[in-house]
Amino acid sequence: MQKLEAHEMPLHKVFSSDYDFQIPDYQRPYAWQEEQAAQLLTDLQEALERGTDEPYFLGSVVLVKNNAVPKAEVIDGQQRLTTLTILLSVLRDLTEDPELRGDLDRLVMEPGAKIRGLAPRPRLTLRSRDAAFFEEYVQTKGAVGTLLTLKEEALRTDAQKAVLRNATVLHRRLTAVTEQRRLELAQMLAERTFLVVVSTPDLDSAHRIFSVMNSRGLDLSPTDIFKSQIIGDLGAEASEACATTWEDAEEMLGRDDFAELFLHLRMIFAKKRAEQELLKEFPEQVLGHYLPGRAEVFVHDVVRPYAEAYAQIREARYESASGAEAVNAWFRRLQQVDNYDWRPAALWALRHHEDDPVSLDTFMRALERLSASMFVRRVYTTPRVTRYAELLRQLDEGQGLDSPALELRGDEKAETRARLDGDLYLVGKIRKYVLLRLDELLARGQGVTYDHPLITVEHVLPQNPKADSEWAGLFDEEQRAQWTHRLGNLVLLNRAKNSAAQNYDFTAKKAKYFTGRGGVVPFALTSQVLQHAEWTPEVLKARQEELLGVLFEEWRL
């Protein structure tokens, strides 16, 4: 077991020659928002207001550090250390007291020694992408004024924009208090504001410590830890290039979707349902193919292209000289399903057949049919994921569109038909998907999308017609029970439900409730109903058969 040390330290000892803090390239960028920076200052000011000499604790940092040298890699705590550095720099550049300015500057910068030929250097070095910016515009004495004149859109990275925003909010808050109050805040920061500094000479044990600590910063995610393993396998030059590629992919997808991508990658490689957490399985099932020795291949041939494929699927923005719209229409349809278990297969197809829109169109059509059938049949997670895992296995074996897992068995077709012909309205999750899919087929559009903030599913024959209404004469109790919630009796509207209008007689309902402004209704499914003069069990029976026929043909049921 590697030696572990933990010490409570006042900030004047944390920001001292004992530590040369470095943010490794594998760490995610600085990401605290103005709200978090402002809260940190508020907490400090409130502690100051209480007027006691009690120590104020700011949480912990986790370091990889060999005691013999100051160099300390920050595994957890960079958000706090960076924000504290900004705060100290703002206080330094606001004060008119040269002695206080010098004291604050020594917390931010290690002083040089001319006699030894040593230049001043920052106590904290950010990741290589942002280090020079942070030193020039924050840590250098007098730099904050220049920083505040910069335009956010001119900055290179999200981290630099976060630095500018947080410096702006801290500067605004601190210019509103007196010089004396700023002096008292600086004294409190140096003497009675404490961090718990946890250090170990070993990266693996640092991650283990980190994982069980309740940190005040933004948590490292499993992807950050995988990144540390990947970048740690590379030399300096390759390490920086791969870190840049990795971060570009993470920025493109956003942190949450980037983490989701790794769950899909695990599925693509392992081709079986997850049994343990990603942190345990991913290194064995995925990284084991690339480490040691092939880390660059993983970043450039797996992370980058799959992140791009993920973005194309999520945003339906696949591009090709021809046929792209058909493929994007399938992506839009699939997004309407209530789970993302289909995504690994779609990612696999896009990664392997990006240059073949015809094959992609055919594959995505079959994938949508499979996912829609499982959705309609309410197949739960385990058998659903097992089916997609089997599909991925068959795809990797080269079976392609002939993969048996992509086809529906006879019993699956029969159950799908029965569900579609049942009380569809009562299955809340699937009814809108089925109706939008059907509406699109009636409109014969390719991936018709409706940009309405609200789409509701409505009954033509009401659920609870009044005893003296026209409906009571047209449908007896048995007919109402048979037809009310079935497909033929349902329409789409782009408005909220209207409890009074729902019970109108058919003629009034068509005129007042089912018609859009100027008589235009955006849904083909609904405009069909407007063409009927009456709504009877016979009309419903014919409509039910017609609509089911359209779906059965589309999904080959």
Number of C-alpha atoms within 10 A of each C-alpha: 5 11 10 15 14 13 12 16 17 20 19 19 16 21 24 17 16 15 19 21 24 22 24 21 23 25 22 23 22 23 18 20 14 18 10 16 23 17 11 17 19 13 13 18 16 10 18 19 10 9 8 8 11 11 14 18 15 17 16 23 24 25 28 24 24 15 14 7 10 14 18 23 22 24 24 28 22 26 19 23 19 20 23 19 23 26 23 24 27 26 24 28 20 18 17 10 12 10 10 16 19 14 14 24 22 21 25 27 22 20 17 12 10 9 6 7 8 11 10 14 16 23 25 26 21 25 21 15 17 18 16 14 17 25 20 15 22 27 27 18 21 18 17 24 17 11 18 16 10 13 10 16 9 9 13 12 16 16 20 22 20 20 26 24 18 22 26 20 15 20 21 12 13 19 14 9 10 10 16 10 13 19 16 13 20 19 16 21 21 19 16 17 21 23 22 17 17 20 26 22 18 16 19 15 17 22 20 10 18 21 15 8 14 10 17 14 18 14 14 16 15 17 23 15 18 17 22 21 19 24 25 17 18 17 9 12 8 14 19 19 14 25 24 16 16 21 20 15 21 21 15 15 19 12 16 10 17 19 17 14 23 20 18 22 21 22 24 22 18 18 23 17 17 16 8 9 10 17 13 11 16 23 16 13 17 18 19 11 14 16 16 13 11 15 23 19 13 17 22 14 12 13 20 19 16 23 22 18 22 25 20 17 22 18 13 20 17 22 15 13 7 10 15 18 18 19 26 24 21 23 24 18 20 25 17 16 19 13 12 14 19 21 23 25 21 22 25 19 20 25 17 11 14 16 13 15 21 14 17 24 19 14 23 24 20 19 24 21 20 21 22 23 22 20 20 22 18 15 13 10 12 10 12 18 20 17 21 26 24 17 24 28 19 19 20 14 10 11 13 16 19 12 16 14 20 23 16 19 11 10 9 16 18 12 16 23 19 13 17 22 16 16 17 23 20 11 14 10 15 20 20 20 19 19 21 23 19 19 21 18 19 16 13 11 11 14 18 16 12 12 8 10 7 10 16 12 18 22 18 23 26 20 15 12 16 13 9 8 12 13 21 14 10 14 18 12 8 8 12 19 13 14 21 22 22 21 24 24 23 24 23 22 21 18 15 11 14 10 8 8 14 20 20 22 19 23 14 12 17 21 13 14 19 25 17 17 7 6 12 10 17 16 20 18 23 20 19 12 20 17 9 13 10 12 18 16 17 9 14 19 13 11 17 18 13 13 20 18 14 14 19 15 9 14 19 12 19
